[in-house]
Amino acid sequence: MADFGRILVFFGLAAVVVGVVLMAAGRLPSGRLPGDIVYRGKNTTVYFPLATSVVVSMVLSVLLYVVGRWKR
């Protein structure tokens, strides 16, 4: 039962962290970074968040590394 409690605490803390990140992201002036590709055609707009994807990948990699080291 103690393991189940730890899992619930982990998911609760993860939900708090995600909530704080979403609140902070709402205050940013723009969600686009200077490496994101935007193509505006006559009737279409294509947005490819290249730089944003790289930043999110790096943050998730560090986060998963820390969680993996913590689990050992």
PQR file with spaces between the fields and no chain letter, atoms N, CA, C, O and H, PARSE charges and radii, in Angstrom:
ATOM       1  N    MET     1       0.814   -1.187    0.000 -0.4000 1.5000
ATOM       2  CA   MET     1       0.000    0.000    0.000 -0.0000 2.0000
ATOM       3  C    MET     1       0.866    1.264    0.000  0.5500 1.7000
ATOM       4  O    MET     1       0.454    2.301   -0.519 -0.5500 1.4000
ATOM       5  N    ALA     2       2.061    1.174    0.581 -0.4000 1.5000
ATOM       6  CA   ALA     2       2.955    2.328    0.614 -0.0000 2.0000
ATOM       7  C    ALA     2       3.422    2.695   -0.795  0.5500 1.7000
ATOM       8  O    ALA     2       3.596    3.874   -1.103 -0.5500 1.4000
ATOM       9  H    ALA     2       2.396    0.331    1.002  0.4000 1.0000
ATOM      10  N    ASP     3       3.626    1.686   -1.656 -0.4000 1.5000
ATOM      11  CA   ASP     3       4.026    1.966   -3.040 -0.0000 2.0000
ATOM      12  C    ASP     3       2.935    2.724   -3.781  0.5500 1.7000
ATOM      13  O    ASP     3       3.220    3.643   -4.548 -0.5500 1.4000
ATOM      14  H    ASP     3       3.484    0.728   -1.407  0.4000 1.0000
ATOM      15  N    PHE     4       1.693    2.339   -3.552 -0.4000 1.5000
ATOM      16  CA   PHE     4       0.574    3.019   -4.191 -0.0000 2.0000
ATOM      17  C    PHE     4       0.517    4.476   -3.739  0.5500 1.7000
ATOM      18  O    PHE     4       0.237    5.366   -4.541 -0.5500 1.4000
ATOM      19  H    PHE     4       1.461    1.592   -2.929  0.4000 1.0000
ATOM      20  N    GLY     5       0.777    4.715   -2.476 -0.4000 1.5000
ATOM      21  CA   GLY     5       0.807    6.082   -1.957 -0.0000 2.0000
ATOM      22  C    GLY     5       1.900    6.909   -2.600  0.5500 1.7000
ATOM      23  O    GLY     5       1.690    8.079   -2.921 -0.5500 1.4000
ATOM      24  H    GLY     5       1.004    3.991   -1.824  0.4000 1.0000
ATOM      25  N    ARG     6       3.061    6.316   -2.792 -0.4000 1.5000
ATOM      26  CA   ARG     6       4.162    7.027   -3.463 -0.0000 2.0000
ATOM      27  C    ARG     6       3.805    7.363   -4.898  0.5500 1.7000
ATOM      28  O    ARG     6       4.125    8.447   -5.387 -0.5500 1.4000
ATOM      29  H    ARG     6       3.232    5.365   -2.531  0.4000 1.0000
ATOM      30  N    ILE     7       3.142    6.438   -5.572 -0.4000 1.5000
ATOM      31  CA   ILE     7       2.733    6.685   -6.962 -0.0000 2.0000
ATOM      32  C    ILE     7       1.746    7.848   -7.014  0.5500 1.7000
ATOM      33  O    ILE     7       1.857    8.716   -7.879 -0.5500 1.4000
ATOM      34  H    ILE     7       2.882    5.558   -5.175  0.4000 1.0000
ATOM      35  N    LEU     8       0.787    7.871   -6.096 -0.4000 1.5000
ATOM      36  CA   LEU     8      -0.181    8.969   -6.068 -0.0000 2.0000
ATOM      37  C    LEU     8       0.487   10.308   -5.785  0.5500 1.7000
ATOM      38  O    LEU     8       0.133   11.318   -6.394 -0.5500 1.4000
ATOM      39  H    LEU     8       0.697    7.166   -5.393  0.4000 1.0000
ATOM      40  N    VAL     9       1.450   10.326   -4.866 -0.4000 1.5000
ATOM      41  CA   VAL     9       2.175   11.558   -4.571 -0.0000 2.0000
ATOM      42  C    VAL     9       2.965   12.011   -5.791  0.5500 1.7000
ATOM      43  O    VAL     9       2.990   13.203   -6.099 -0.5500 1.4000
ATOM      44  H    VAL     9       1.738    9.506   -4.372  0.4000 1.0000
ATOM      45  N    PHE    10       3.616   11.077   -6.493 -0.4000 1.5000
ATOM      46  CA   PHE    10       4.372   11.424   -7.693 -0.0000 2.0000
ATOM      47  C    PHE    10       3.471   12.045   -8.752  0.5500 1.7000
ATOM      48  O    PHE    10       3.807   13.080   -9.327 -0.5500 1.4000
ATOM      49  H    PHE    10       3.596   10.109   -6.243  0.4000 1.0000
ATOM      50  N    PHE    11       2.321   11.411   -9.012 -0.4000 1.5000
ATOM      51  CA   PHE    11       1.417   11.948  -10.031 -0.0000 2.0000
ATOM      52  C    PHE    11       0.822   13.287   -9.593  0.5500 1.7000
ATOM      53  O    PHE    11       0.570   14.153  -10.431 -0.5500 1.4000
ATOM      54  H    PHE    11       2.048   10.570   -8.544  0.4000 1.0000
ATOM      55  N    GLY    12       0.599   13.462   -8.310 -0.4000 1.5000
ATOM      56  CA   GLY    12       0.119   14.746   -7.813 -0.0000 2.0000
ATOM      57  C    GLY    12       1.141   15.847   -8.012  0.5500 1.7000
ATOM      58  O    GLY    12       0.802   16.945   -8.452 -0.5500 1.4000
ATOM      59  H    GLY    12       0.804   12.759   -7.629  0.4000 1.0000
ATOM      60  N    LEU    13       2.398   15.554   -7.688 -0.4000 1.5000
ATOM      61  CA   LEU    13       3.461   16.540   -7.898 -0.0000 2.0000
ATOM      62  C    LEU    13       3.665   16.837   -9.379  0.5500 1.7000
ATOM      63  O    LEU    13       3.913   17.979   -9.764 -0.5500 1.4000
ATOM      64  H    LEU    13       2.674   14.661   -7.330  0.4000 1.0000
ATOM      65  N    ALA    14       3.560   15.799  -10.205 -0.4000 1.5000
ATOM      66  CA   ALA    14       3.694   16.003  -11.649 -0.0000 2.0000
ATOM      67  C    ALA    14       2.567   16.900  -12.164  0.5500 1.7000
ATOM      68  O    ALA    14       2.802   17.754  -13.019 -0.5500 1.4000
ATOM      69  H    ALA    14       3.360   14.870   -9.892  0.4000 1.0000
ATOM      70  N    ALA    15       1.350   16.717  -11.656 -0.4000 1.5000
ATOM      71  CA   ALA    15       0.228   17.557  -12.066 -0.0000 2.0000
ATOM      72  C    ALA    15       0.443   19.005  -11.642  0.5500 1.7000
ATOM      73  O    ALA    15       0.101   19.927  -12.383 -0.5500 1.4000
ATOM      74  H    ALA    15       1.159   16.023  -10.962  0.4000 1.0000
ATOM      75  N    VAL    16       1.006   19.208  -10.458 -0.4000 1.5000
ATOM      76  CA   VAL    16       1.296   20.569   -9.987 -0.0000 2.0000
ATOM      77  C    VAL    16       2.345   21.222  -10.878  0.5500 1.7000
ATOM      78  O    VAL    16       2.204   22.385  -11.256 -0.5500 1.4000
ATOM      79  H    VAL    16       1.283   18.459   -9.857  0.4000 1.0000
ATOM      80  N    VAL    17       3.390   20.482  -11.213 -0.4000 1.5000
ATOM      81  CA   VAL    17       4.452   21.033  -12.071 -0.0000 2.0000
ATOM      82  C    VAL    17       3.897   21.390  -13.446  0.5500 1.7000
ATOM      83  O    VAL    17       4.200   22.460  -13.975 -0.5500 1.4000
ATOM      84  H    VAL    17       3.505   19.537  -10.905  0.4000 1.0000
ATOM      85  N    VAL    18       3.097   20.517  -14.024 -0.4000 1.5000
ATOM      86  CA   VAL    18       2.507   20.800  -15.337 -0.0000 2.0000
ATOM      87  C    VAL    18       1.600   22.024  -15.250  0.5500 1.7000
ATOM      88  O    VAL    18       1.599   22.854  -16.160 -0.5500 1.4000
ATOM      89  H    VAL    18       2.850   19.648  -13.594  0.4000 1.0000
ATOM      90  N    GLY    19       0.836   22.147  -14.178 -0.4000 1.5000
ATOM      91  CA   GLY    19      -0.030   23.310  -14.001 -0.0000 2.0000
ATOM      92  C    GLY    19       0.748   24.605  -13.906  0.5500 1.7000
ATOM      93  O    GLY    19       0.362   25.609  -14.505 -0.5500 1.4000
ATOM      94  H    GLY    19       0.837   21.473  -13.440  0.4000 1.0000
ATOM      95  N    VAL    20       1.840   24.593  -13.157 -0.4000 1.5000
ATOM      96  CA   VAL    20       2.672   25.787  -13.023 -0.0000 2.0000
ATOM      97  C    VAL    20       3.297   26.164  -14.367  0.5500 1.7000
ATOM      98  O    VAL    20       3.354   27.341  -14.722 -0.5500 1.4000
ATOM      99  H    VAL    20       2.153   23.778  -12.671  0.4000 1.0000
ATOM     100  N    VAL    21       3.762   25.163  -15.106 -0.4000 1.5000
ATOM     101  CA   VAL    21       4.351   25.429  -16.423 -0.0000 2.0000
ATOM     102  C    VAL    21       3.304   26.025  -17.363  0.5500 1.7000
ATOM     103  O    VAL    21       3.600   26.970  -18.094 -0.5500 1.4000
ATOM     104  H    VAL    21       3.715   24.207  -14.817  0.4000 1.0000
ATOM     105  N    LEU    22       2.098   25.488  -17.351 -0.4000 1.5000
ATOM     106  CA   LEU    22       1.045   26.019  -18.224 -0.0000 2.0000
ATOM     107  C    LEU    22       0.654   27.439  -17.826  0.5500 1.7000
ATOM     108  O    LEU    22       0.381   28.268  -18.694 -0.5500 1.4000
ATOM     109  H    LEU    22       1.858   24.721  -16.757  0.4000 1.0000
ATOM     110  N    MET    23       0.624   27.727  -16.545 -0.4000 1.5000
ATOM     111  CA   MET    23       0.318   29.096  -16.110 -0.0000 2.0000
ATOM     112  C    MET    23       1.430   30.056  -16.542  0.5500 1.7000
ATOM     113  O    MET    23       1.154   31.174  -16.979 -0.5500 1.4000
ATOM     114  H    MET    23       0.845   27.054  -15.839  0.4000 1.0000
ATOM     115  N    ALA    24       2.673   29.623  -16.419 -0.4000 1.5000
ATOM     116  CA   ALA    24       3.795   30.472  -16.822 -0.0000 2.0000
ATOM     117  C    ALA    24       3.826   30.648  -18.336  0.5500 1.7000
ATOM     118  O    ALA    24       4.168   31.723  -18.828 -0.5500 1.4000
ATOM     119  H    ALA    24       2.897   28.715  -16.064  0.4000 1.0000
ATOM     120  N    ALA    25       3.471   29.600  -19.077 -0.4000 1.5000
ATOM     121  CA   ALA    25       3.486   29.688  -20.541 -0.0000 2.0000
ATOM     122  C    ALA    25       2.411   30.648  -21.037  0.5500 1.7000
ATOM     123  O    ALA    25       2.570   31.260  -22.094 -0.5500 1.4000
ATOM     124  H    ALA    25       3.193   28.727  -18.677  0.4000 1.0000
ATOM     125  N    GLY    26       1.333   30.787  -20.298 -0.4000 1.5000
ATOM     126  CA   GLY    26       0.283   31.713  -20.697 -0.0000 2.0000
ATOM     127  C    GLY    26       0.706   33.161  -20.592  0.5500 1.7000
ATOM     128  O    GLY    26       0.100   34.028  -21.220 -0.5500 1.4000
ATOM     129  H    GLY    26       1.204   30.291  -19.439  0.4000 1.0000
ATOM     130  N    ARG    27       1.728   33.438  -19.816 -0.4000 1.5000
ATOM     131  CA   ARG    27       2.206   34.806  -19.641 -0.0000 2.0000
ATOM     132  C    ARG    27       3.314   35.189  -20.614  0.5500 1.7000
ATOM     133  O    ARG    27       3.716   36.351  -20.668 -0.5500 1.4000
ATOM     134  H    ARG    27       2.221   32.733  -19.306  0.4000 1.0000
ATOM     135  N    LEU    28       3.806   34.232  -21.376 -0.4000 1.5000
ATOM     136  CA   LEU    28       4.855   34.539  -22.344 -0.0000 2.0000
ATOM     137  C    LEU    28       4.276   35.384  -23.467  0.5500 1.7000
ATOM     138  O    LEU    28       3.111   35.221  -23.831 -0.5500 1.4000
ATOM     139  H    LEU    28       3.479   33.288  -21.332  0.4000 1.0000
ATOM     140  N    PRO    29       5.075   36.280  -24.016 -0.5600 1.5000
ATOM     141  CA   PRO    29       4.554   37.151  -25.074  0.2800 2.0000
ATOM     142  C    PRO    29       4.197   36.400  -26.348  0.5500 1.7000
ATOM     143  O    PRO    29       3.252   36.782  -27.039 -0.5500 1.4000
ATOM     144  N    SER    30       4.917   35.360  -26.668 -0.4000 1.5000
ATOM     145  CA   SER    30       4.637   34.607  -27.880 -0.0000 2.0000
ATOM     146  C    SER    30       5.137   33.184  -27.685  0.5500 1.7000
ATOM     147  O    SER    30       6.120   32.962  -26.978 -0.5500 1.4000
ATOM     148  H    SER    30       5.684   35.049  -26.107  0.4000 1.0000
ATOM     149  N    GLY    31       4.473   32.227  -28.301 -0.4000 1.5000
ATOM     150  CA   GLY    31       4.884   30.847  -28.188 -0.0000 2.0000
ATOM     151  C    GLY    31       5.888   30.443  -29.248  0.5500 1.7000
ATOM     152  O    GLY    31       6.297   29.284  -29.302 -0.5500 1.4000
ATOM     153  H    GLY    31       3.674   32.408  -28.876  0.4000 1.0000
ATOM     154  N    ARG    32       6.287   31.370  -30.082 -0.4000 1.5000
ATOM     155  CA   ARG    32       7.195   31.050  -31.185 -0.0000 2.0000
ATOM     156  C    ARG    32       8.619   31.449  -30.848  0.5500 1.7000
ATOM     157  O    ARG    32       8.879   32.526  -30.312 -0.5500 1.4000
ATOM     158  H    ARG    32       5.954   32.312  -30.038  0.4000 1.0000
ATOM     159  N    LEU    33       9.531   30.548  -31.178 -0.4000 1.5000
ATOM     160  CA   LEU    33      10.950   30.823  -30.997 -0.0000 2.0000
ATOM     161  C    LEU    33      11.556   31.215  -32.335  0.5500 1.7000
ATOM     162  O    LEU    33      10.946   30.984  -33.379 -0.5500 1.4000
ATOM     163  H    LEU    33       9.319   29.673  -31.613  0.4000 1.0000
ATOM     164  N    PRO    34      12.755   31.808  -32.321 -0.5600 1.5000
ATOM     165  CA   PRO    34      13.355   32.250  -33.570  0.2800 2.0000
ATOM     166  C    PRO    34      13.859   31.129  -34.473  0.5500 1.7000
ATOM     167  O    PRO    34      14.695   31.413  -35.331 -0.5500 1.4000
ATOM     168  N    GLY    35      13.437   29.931  -34.355 -0.4000 1.5000
ATOM     169  CA   GLY    35      13.823   28.876  -35.282 -0.0000 2.0000
ATOM     170  C    GLY    35      12.600   28.164  -35.830  0.5500 1.7000
ATOM     171  O    GLY    35      12.715   27.227  -36.620 -0.5500 1.4000
ATOM     172  H    GLY    35      12.757   29.700  -33.658  0.4000 1.0000
ATOM     173  N    ASP    36      11.439   28.612  -35.409 -0.4000 1.5000
ATOM     174  CA   ASP    36      10.190   28.017  -35.872 -0.0000 2.0000
ATOM     175  C    ASP    36       9.895   28.490  -37.292  0.5500 1.7000
ATOM     176  O    ASP    36      10.134   29.647  -37.639 -0.5500 1.4000
ATOM     177  H    ASP    36      11.345   29.373  -34.767  0.4000 1.0000
ATOM     178  N    ILE    37       9.382   27.590  -38.090 -0.4000 1.5000
ATOM     179  CA   ILE    37       9.133   27.878  -39.497 -0.0000 2.0000
ATOM     180  C    ILE    37       7.646   28.146  -39.702  0.5500 1.7000
ATOM     181  O    ILE    37       6.802   27.335  -39.322 -0.5500 1.4000
ATOM     182  H    ILE    37       9.188   26.650  -37.808  0.4000 1.0000
ATOM     183  N    VAL    38       7.333   29.291  -40.305 -0.4000 1.5000
ATOM     184  CA   VAL    38       5.949   29.648  -40.616 -0.0000 2.0000
ATOM     185  C    VAL    38       5.871   29.968  -42.101  0.5500 1.7000
ATOM     186  O    VAL    38       6.615   30.809  -42.607 -0.5500 1.4000
ATOM     187  H    VAL    38       8.018   29.951  -40.613  0.4000 1.0000
ATOM     188  N    TYR    39       4.964   29.291  -42.792 -0.4000 1.5000
ATOM     189  CA   TYR    39       4.730   29.565  -44.204 -0.0000 2.0000
ATOM     190  C    TYR    39       3.291   30.036  -44.353  0.5500 1.7000
ATOM     191  O    TYR    39       2.352   29.320  -44.007 -0.5500 1.4000
ATOM     192  H    TYR    39       4.359   28.609  -42.381  0.4000 1.0000
ATOM     193  N    ARG    40       3.132   31.227  -44.862 -0.4000 1.5000
ATOM     194  CA   ARG    40       1.794   31.763  -45.099 -0.0000 2.0000
ATOM     195  C    ARG    40       1.570   31.865  -46.604  0.5500 1.7000
ATOM     196  O    ARG    40       2.160   32.701  -47.287 -0.5500 1.4000
ATOM     197  H    ARG    40       3.895   31.809  -45.143  0.4000 1.0000
ATOM     198  N    GLY    41       0.719   31.005  -47.086 -0.4000 1.5000
ATOM     199  CA   GLY    41       0.375   31.027  -48.501 -0.0000 2.0000
ATOM     200  C    GLY    41      -0.869   31.853  -48.733  0.5500 1.7000
ATOM     201  O    GLY    41      -1.321   32.582  -47.850 -0.5500 1.4000
ATOM     202  H    GLY    41       0.239   30.326  -46.531  0.4000 1.0000
ATOM     203  N    LYS    42      -1.416   31.736  -49.918 -0.4000 1.5000
ATOM     204  CA   LYS    42      -2.610   32.493  -50.268 -0.0000 2.0000
ATOM     205  C    LYS    42      -3.807   32.065  -49.417  0.5500 1.7000
ATOM     206  O    LYS    42      -4.523   32.906  -48.872 -0.5500 1.4000
ATOM     207  H    LYS    42      -1.049   31.144  -50.636  0.4000 1.0000
ATOM     208  N    ASN    43      -4.016   30.761  -49.310 -0.4000 1.5000
ATOM     209  CA   ASN    43      -5.170   30.248  -48.567 -0.0000 2.0000
ATOM     210  C    ASN    43      -4.779   29.318  -47.426  0.5500 1.7000
ATOM     211  O    ASN    43      -5.651   28.752  -46.767 -0.5500 1.4000
ATOM     212  H    ASN    43      -3.435   30.078  -49.753  0.4000 1.0000
ATOM     213  N    THR    44      -3.484   29.153  -47.184 -0.4000 1.5000
ATOM     214  CA   THR    44      -3.049   28.214  -46.141 -0.0000 2.0000
ATOM     215  C    THR    44      -1.955   28.832  -45.285  0.5500 1.7000
ATOM     216  O    THR    44      -1.246   29.747  -45.703 -0.5500 1.4000
ATOM     217  H    THR    44      -2.776   29.613  -47.719  0.4000 1.0000
ATOM     218  N    THR    45      -1.845   28.312  -44.097 -0.4000 1.5000
ATOM     219  CA   THR    45      -0.750   28.666  -43.202 -0.0000 2.0000
ATOM     220  C    THR    45      -0.210   27.371  -42.610  0.5500 1.7000
ATOM     221  O    THR    45      -0.965   26.565  -42.065 -0.5500 1.4000
ATOM     222  H    THR    45      -2.421   27.568  -43.757  0.4000 1.0000
ATOM     223  N    VAL    46       1.106   27.177  -42.721 -0.4000 1.5000
ATOM     224  CA   VAL    46       1.756   25.993  -42.178 -0.0000 2.0000
ATOM     225  C    VAL    46       2.757   26.464  -41.135  0.5500 1.7000
ATOM     226  O    VAL    46       3.607   27.311  -41.409 -0.5500 1.4000
ATOM     227  H    VAL    46       1.719   27.832  -43.164  0.4000 1.0000
ATOM     228  N    TYR    47       2.645   25.908  -39.946 -0.4000 1.5000
ATOM     229  CA   TYR    47       3.522   26.272  -38.841 -0.0000 2.0000
ATOM     230  C    TYR    47       4.252   25.020  -38.388  0.5500 1.7000
ATOM     231  O    TYR    47       3.613   24.045  -37.992 -0.5500 1.4000
ATOM     232  H    TYR    47       1.955   25.220  -39.723  0.4000 1.0000
ATOM     233  N    PHE    48       5.584   25.027  -38.438 -0.4000 1.5000
ATOM     234  CA   PHE    48       6.390   23.904  -37.982 -0.0000 2.0000
ATOM     235  C    PHE    48       7.309   24.389  -36.869  0.5500 1.7000
ATOM     236  O    PHE    48       8.267   25.114  -37.133 -0.5500 1.4000
ATOM     237  H    PHE    48       6.103   25.819  -38.759  0.4000 1.0000
ATOM     238  N    PRO    49       7.028   23.996  -35.624 -0.5600 1.5000
ATOM     239  CA   PRO    49       7.803   24.504  -34.481  0.2800 2.0000
ATOM     240  C    PRO    49       9.126   23.763  -34.294  0.5500 1.7000
ATOM     241  O    PRO    49       9.260   22.978  -33.355 -0.5500 1.4000
ATOM     242  N    LEU    50      10.084   23.994  -35.151 -0.4000 1.5000
ATOM     243  CA   LEU    50      11.362   23.289  -35.112 -0.0000 2.0000
ATOM     244  C    LEU    50      12.148   23.609  -33.835  0.5500 1.7000
ATOM     245  O    LEU    50      12.550   22.696  -33.113 -0.5500 1.4000
ATOM     246  H    LEU    50       9.976   24.632  -35.914  0.4000 1.0000
ATOM     247  N    ALA    51      12.365   24.880  -33.556 -0.4000 1.5000
ATOM     248  CA   ALA    51      13.142   25.267  -32.374 -0.0000 2.0000
ATOM     249  C    ALA    51      12.402   24.893  -31.090  0.5500 1.7000
ATOM     250  O    ALA    51      13.024   24.464  -30.118 -0.5500 1.4000
ATOM     251  H    ALA    51      12.038   25.622  -34.142  0.4000 1.0000
ATOM     252  N    THR    52      11.094   25.051  -31.084 -0.4000 1.5000
ATOM     253  CA   THR    52      10.311   24.681  -29.910 -0.0000 2.0000
ATOM     254  C    THR    52      10.418   23.182  -29.644  0.5500 1.7000
ATOM     255  O    THR    52      10.500   22.760  -28.491 -0.5500 1.4000
ATOM     256  H    THR    52      10.589   25.400  -31.874  0.4000 1.0000
ATOM     257  N    SER    53      10.418   22.385  -30.697 -0.4000 1.5000
ATOM     258  CA   SER    53      10.543   20.938  -30.545 -0.0000 2.0000
ATOM     259  C    SER    53      11.897   20.560  -29.949  0.5500 1.7000
ATOM     260  O    SER    53      11.981   19.660  -29.113 -0.5500 1.4000
ATOM     261  H    SER    53      10.352   22.728  -31.634  0.4000 1.0000
ATOM     262  N    VAL    54      12.937   21.234  -30.372 -0.4000 1.5000
ATOM     263  CA   VAL    54      14.276   20.959  -29.843 -0.0000 2.0000
ATOM     264  C    VAL    54      14.349   21.316  -28.357  0.5500 1.7000
ATOM     265  O    VAL    54      14.904   20.560  -27.560 -0.5500 1.4000
ATOM     266  H    VAL    54      12.869   21.964  -31.051  0.4000 1.0000
ATOM     267  N    VAL    55      13.794   22.454  -27.993 -0.4000 1.5000
ATOM     268  CA   VAL    55      13.820   22.874  -26.587 -0.0000 2.0000
ATOM     269  C    VAL    55      13.013   21.911  -25.723  0.5500 1.7000
ATOM     270  O    VAL    55      13.469   21.515  -24.650 -0.5500 1.4000
ATOM     271  H    VAL    55      13.342   23.068  -28.640  0.4000 1.0000
ATOM     272  N    VAL    56      11.824   21.531  -26.174 -0.4000 1.5000
ATOM     273  CA   VAL    56      10.997   20.590  -25.416 -0.0000 2.0000
ATOM     274  C    VAL    56      11.709   19.244  -25.291  0.5500 1.7000
ATOM     275  O    VAL    56      11.659   18.619  -24.232 -0.5500 1.4000
ATOM     276  H    VAL    56      11.453   21.853  -27.046  0.4000 1.0000
ATOM     277  N    SER    57      12.365   18.794  -26.348 -0.4000 1.5000
ATOM     278  CA   SER    57      13.097   17.536  -26.310 -0.0000 2.0000
ATOM     279  C    SER    57      14.230   17.584  -25.293  0.5500 1.7000
ATOM     280  O    SER    57      14.439   16.624  -24.551 -0.5500 1.4000
ATOM     281  H    SER    57      12.405   19.302  -27.209  0.4000 1.0000
ATOM     282  N    MET    58      14.959   18.688  -25.253 -0.4000 1.5000
ATOM     283  CA   MET    58      16.057   18.818  -24.297 -0.0000 2.0000
ATOM     284  C    MET    58      15.534   18.828  -22.863  0.5500 1.7000
ATOM     285  O    MET    58      16.113   18.180  -21.992 -0.5500 1.4000
ATOM     286  H    MET    58      14.790   19.467  -25.856  0.4000 1.0000
ATOM     287  N    VAL    59      14.461   19.547  -22.611 -0.4000 1.5000
ATOM     288  CA   VAL    59      13.895   19.614  -21.262 -0.0000 2.0000
ATOM     289  C    VAL    59      13.396   18.240  -20.823  0.5500 1.7000
ATOM     290  O    VAL    59      13.655   17.821  -19.695 -0.5500 1.4000
ATOM     291  H    VAL    59      13.991   20.074  -23.319  0.4000 1.0000
ATOM     292  N    LEU    60      12.686   17.536  -21.701 -0.4000 1.5000
ATOM     293  CA   LEU    60      12.204   16.206  -21.357 -0.0000 2.0000
ATOM     294  C    LEU    60      13.346   15.221  -21.157  0.5500 1.7000
ATOM     295  O    LEU    60      13.265   14.359  -20.282 -0.5500 1.4000
ATOM     296  H    LEU    60      12.476   17.877  -22.617  0.4000 1.0000
ATOM     297  N    SER    61      14.402   15.330  -21.945 -0.4000 1.5000
ATOM     298  CA   SER    61      15.554   14.446  -21.776 -0.0000 2.0000
ATOM     299  C    SER    61      16.201   14.640  -20.405  0.5500 1.7000
ATOM     300  O    SER    61      16.520   13.666  -19.723 -0.5500 1.4000
ATOM     301  H    SER    61      14.468   16.030  -22.656  0.4000 1.0000
ATOM     302  N    VAL    62      16.391   15.884  -20.009 -0.4000 1.5000
ATOM     303  CA   VAL    62      16.980   16.166  -18.697 -0.0000 2.0000
ATOM     304  C    VAL    62      16.050   15.677  -17.587  0.5500 1.7000
ATOM     305  O    VAL    62      16.507   15.084  -16.610 -0.5500 1.4000
ATOM     306  H    VAL    62      16.132   16.675  -20.563  0.4000 1.0000
ATOM     307  N    LEU    63      14.758   15.923  -17.736 -0.4000 1.5000
ATOM     308  CA   LEU    63      13.793   15.500  -16.725 -0.0000 2.0000
ATOM     309  C    LEU    63      13.777   13.980  -16.583  0.5500 1.7000
ATOM     310  O    LEU    63      13.791   13.468  -15.464 -0.5500 1.4000
ATOM     311  H    LEU    63      14.387   16.405  -18.530  0.4000 1.0000
ATOM     312  N    LEU    64      13.749   13.261  -17.684 -0.4000 1.5000
ATOM     313  CA   LEU    64      13.746   11.805  -17.624 -0.0000 2.0000
ATOM     314  C    LEU    64      15.074   11.253  -17.105  0.5500 1.7000
ATOM     315  O    LEU    64      15.093   10.218  -16.438 -0.5500 1.4000
ATOM     316  H    LEU    64      13.738   13.677  -18.593  0.4000 1.0000
ATOM     317  N    TYR    65      16.180   11.930  -17.401 -0.4000 1.5000
ATOM     318  CA   TYR    65      17.475   11.521  -16.855 -0.0000 2.0000
ATOM     319  C    TYR    65      17.474   11.652  -15.336  0.5500 1.7000
ATOM     320  O    TYR    65      17.924   10.753  -14.625 -0.5500 1.4000
ATOM     321  H    TYR    65      16.165   12.771  -17.942  0.4000 1.0000
ATOM     322  N    VAL    66      16.964   12.780  -14.847 -0.4000 1.5000
ATOM     323  CA   VAL    66      16.915   12.991  -13.403 -0.0000 2.0000
ATOM     324  C    VAL    66      16.007   11.982  -12.734  0.5500 1.7000
ATOM     325  O    VAL    66      16.351   11.454  -11.677 -0.5500 1.4000
ATOM     326  H    VAL    66      16.598   13.510  -15.424  0.4000 1.0000
ATOM     327  N    VAL    67      14.855   11.699  -13.323 -0.4000 1.5000
ATOM     328  CA   VAL    67      13.940   10.717  -12.756 -0.0000 2.0000
ATOM     329  C    VAL    67      14.582    9.337  -12.773  0.5500 1.7000
ATOM     330  O    VAL    67      14.439    8.583  -11.810 -0.5500 1.4000
ATOM     331  H    VAL    67      14.576   12.128  -14.182  0.4000 1.0000
ATOM     332  N    GLY    68      15.285    8.993  -13.843 -0.4000 1.5000
ATOM     333  CA   GLY    68      15.958    7.706  -13.930 -0.0000 2.0000
ATOM     334  C    GLY    68      17.067    7.559  -12.888  0.5500 1.7000
ATOM     335  O    GLY    68      17.235    6.488  -12.304 -0.5500 1.4000
ATOM     336  H    GLY    68      15.401    9.606  -14.625  0.4000 1.0000
ATOM     337  N    ARG    69      17.810    8.615  -12.659 -0.4000 1.5000
ATOM     338  CA   ARG    69      18.863    8.576  -11.638 -0.0000 2.0000
ATOM     339  C    ARG    69      18.264    8.496  -10.240  0.5500 1.7000
ATOM     340  O    ARG    69      18.841    7.872   -9.350 -0.5500 1.4000
ATOM     341  H    ARG    69      17.673    9.485  -13.133  0.4000 1.0000
ATOM     342  N    TRP    70      17.117    9.122  -10.047 -0.4000 1.5000
ATOM     343  CA   TRP    70      16.464    9.140   -8.751 -0.0000 2.0000
ATOM     344  C    TRP    70      15.875    7.765   -8.414  0.5500 1.7000
ATOM     345  O    TRP    70      15.804    7.383   -7.246 -0.5500 1.4000
ATOM     346  H    TRP    70      16.648    9.629  -10.770  0.4000 1.0000
ATOM     347  N    LYS    71      15.458    7.030   -9.443 -0.4000 1.5000
ATOM     348  CA   LYS    71      14.835    5.720   -9.240 -0.0000 2.0000
ATOM     349  C    LYS    71      15.856    4.659   -8.817  0.5500 1.7000
ATOM     350  O    LYS    71      15.470    3.660   -8.212 -0.5500 1.4000
ATOM     351  H    LYS    71      15.516    7.340  -10.392  0.4000 1.0000
ATOM     352  N    ARG    72      17.134    4.844   -9.114 -0.4000 1.5000
ATOM     353  CA   ARG    72      18.157    3.835   -8.793 -0.0000 2.0000
ATOM     354  C    ARG    72      18.405    3.685   -7.337  0.5500 1.7000
ATOM     355  O    ARG    72      19.238    2.873   -6.933 -0.5500 1.4000
ATOM     356  H    ARG    72      17.448    5.656   -9.606  0.4000 1.0000
